[in-house]
Amino acid sequence: MLFPVHWTLFLGISSLTWTIAQAQPSPDILKRSFEERYVDTLDYKLPNNTIKLIGYKRIKVPAEEVTDFEDYYSKNYDEYQKVGSHFYDPITAELRIYFPVAAALLEHDGVLIEASDLGEFEIDHVKGDYAVVGRKKTDHVHGVEGNIIKDGIIYLAEKAYPERKMGKTYVYDFGYKTLHHHHSLDKRDESAKKGCLANHAGRNCSDTYNIHMGRCPDRHDMCMDYNGYFTKCVKADRTAHFIGSDCQVSLARGHCWNEVM
């Protein structure tokens, strides 16, 4: 039986399209590949055979913003890759910001042990389940509503267990970071009790850690999460302009991972 020319052509194109689609790595494989490269960018101080923790926060791109965000992200992709601490998954429309889990506390042989600012431990294994229970309270990190603060320790409401392991490096998902709230200390804004200013005792991360990426006039009463690349200094456009902002840089350095939002 002979197929009409147009049908034969269609089958050929369909087969080629399917083959190309099959050849493309899945977002999960791309994410794992990114994580492996990301670890190599960290300036670790301890040997490779010691325990290291990295984590990420997820930012959900609102459904009504996905098309514009992806168009914007694609056009500026090369510039965004210079940041090196984020991964965008188009399947879930989620932006992941990665960081060393600075000062993380793990249970080890019945006691709590603390990681360095790069999420490193001076041991090659943990006598426990590798769950991050929290971090110590400091002059800069006070904890937020949603944490359990007791005896100078900021406990997570729920322990964070490793999502996967790469050699001696453990990867943790610390949940969502919400950009679409006011980030102020206004008592009417419930989210203010769970984020940046609450965690830093009324100061934003820009002032707390002297992170001033510029591009917009400094604000001290809110989180500078909108002064990233190509910003127009409009708070409502924070999703598109989060990458490269003061807030993103602070998160990527591991300063804010205990925040609930």
N, C-alpha and C positions, 0 to 999 in steps of 0.2 A: 504493500500500500504506500502510495506517495503522499507526502504532506504538501499542502500549498506552500509556496515560497514564504509568504508572510508568517505562517504558523511555524515553519522550520526556523525562521529568523527569531521569532518570539521565544521558542524553546531554547535556542542558543544563547540569547541574551539573558533569559531567566536562569539558565544553568551557570552562566558567568557571574551573574549577580549573586546567586546562592554561594558560589565558590568564594567570591571576594568576601561575602559576609561571614562565611565560615572561617576564613583566614584571619579575620580581625580578632585580636585578643578581647576577651570579655572585660568589662569594667573591673571585675574582681581581680583578674590577673594583672591588669594595669595598675590597680591599687597596690597590690603586693609588690610589683616591680618598683613602683614609686617609693614604697616604704623602705625597700632594700637600698635604694639610691639615697634616700633621705638620711638614713643612719650613717652613711659614709660621709655626709657633710658635717656631722657633729664633731667638734674638736675634743674628743674624749681624752681624759687624763690617765685612766686606768687601762690595764691590759685587756685584750679582746676576750679573754676567758672569764672576765668578771661580769656580774649581772648588770644589765642596763634596761631602763624603762623608757619607752616613748608612748605618747598618747595622742588622741585627737578629739577635737570638739566638732560637732556637725552643725552646719548652718543650712536650714531648709530655705531654698529660694521659693518665695510665694508663687503659686500657680500663675497668677496674673502677670508676673514679672519674668517668667522663665524664658520666653521668646526673646525679649529685649536683653536679658542678662546673657544668654548664650551668644547672641549676635555681638554684643559688646565684648564678651570674653574672647570670642574667636578673633575679632579684629585686633585685640590687644594682647594676644596670647604670648608673643615673644617677650613683651615687657613683664607680663605677670610671672613668667617662668624664672625671672631673675630673683624673685622672692624666695622660691624654692621650698616653702613650708606648707604648701596647700595642694589639694587634689580635688578636682571637680568631677563628680559622677553624674553624667547626663541621664542615666536610667532613673535614679532617685531624685534628681535635681537637688543634690546636696553638695555643698562645699565643705571640705574637711580641712581644718587647720591643725597641723601637727606641731608637737613640742616635746622636749625632754620633760619627763615628769619630775620637775624640780622639787627637792625636799620631800619626796613621797615617803610615807611610813608603811612598812611591811611588817607583818608578824613573823619573827624568826626564832624558833626554839623557845617560844613562850614570852619573848620580849619584843618591843617595837624597835626597829632599826630604821635609820633615816638615810635617804639617798642624797647625793650631792646636788648642786644646782644643774648638773647635766643628767640627773636621773641615774647616777651610777652608784653601785655598792662595791665595797672592797672585798667581796666574797664571790665564790664561783657557783654557789647554789644556796637556796633558801630552804630551811627546815620549816616549811609551811606551804600554804596554797597560792602564794604569790599575789594575794589580793591586796590592793592598795586600800588602806583604811582611812587615810587622811593625811594631814600635814600639821606641823607645829604652828601655833599662833606666833606671829612676829610683829615688829613695829609696822611693817608694811601690809601684812596679810592678817586680817581680823576674822575672816569667816563671814558667812551670810546666812540669812534665813533659809533653812533647808539643810544647812550643816548642823552638826551637833557639837557644841563647843564645851569642853570639859577638861579641867586640869591642864589648861594651856595647850590643848590639842584640838584641832578642827577636824572632827570626824565627818566623813561622807555619810549621808543618810543610809546609803547602801554601799557595801564594799564593791570596789571595781575589780573584776577578775580579768585576767589576760584573755584577749581575743585570739591571739595566736603567738607563736614563738618563732624567732629567727636566730638560730644558734643560741647565744646567751642573752639576746634582746627580746623583751616581751612587749607586746603591743596592746594598748588599752583604749577602749571606747568610753569617753567620759560624757556621752550624751549630747544634748543640743544646747547651742548658744542662740538665744533669740535676739535678733537685732531690732525687731519691730515693737519697741516700747521706748519710753522717754529717757531712761537712764538718768533720771534726776533723783533728788532726795525728797521730792514732793511726797508727803505722806499719803496722798490720794493715789499714788502710783505704786501698786503692790510689787511690781517687778523691781523697783528701786531697792528693795530689801534683799534681793537675790543676786545682784550684779555688781558691776565695777565699783561704784562709789561706796556702797556698803562694805565691800570687801577691803577697801583701803581707807576706812574710817573717814569718809566724807570727801576724800580727794580722788580725782580720776587717775588712771594709770599713767597718763601723760606726765602729770606733776610728780606722782609717787616715784616713778622710775626714770624721770628726765628723758622721756621719749617724745620728741617734738619733730615730727616728720615735715612740718610746715604745710604749705599749699593752702591753708585756710587760717583765718584768725584763731588764736588760741581761745578755747573755752575752758573754764575751770569748774563749771557747775554741771557738766555732763560728760559722758564718755565720747572721746574723739574717735568714733568708729566710722567716719564718713570722709576723712581727709586722705584717702588713698590715691592711687594713680588716677590721673585725668579727672579728678573731682571738680564739681561745680560748687562745692561747699554748701550743698543743700542736704539737710539731714534726712529728708524723705528718700534720697537716692543712696542710702547707706549700703544696701546690698551690692550694688554695682561698684561702689567705691570703698568697700571694706578692705580689700587686699592692698597692703601697703600703708594702711592707716595706723595711727598710734596704737589703737586697741588691738589690731591684728599683730603688730610687732610685739606688743607686750604678751599676748597670748602665745605667740610662737617661741618666746623665750621661757615659757613655763611659769609665768607669774600668776596666772588667773585660772588655773584648771579646776579649782575647787568651787568656783562660782556655779550656781544652779542655772542661771540664764545668761 
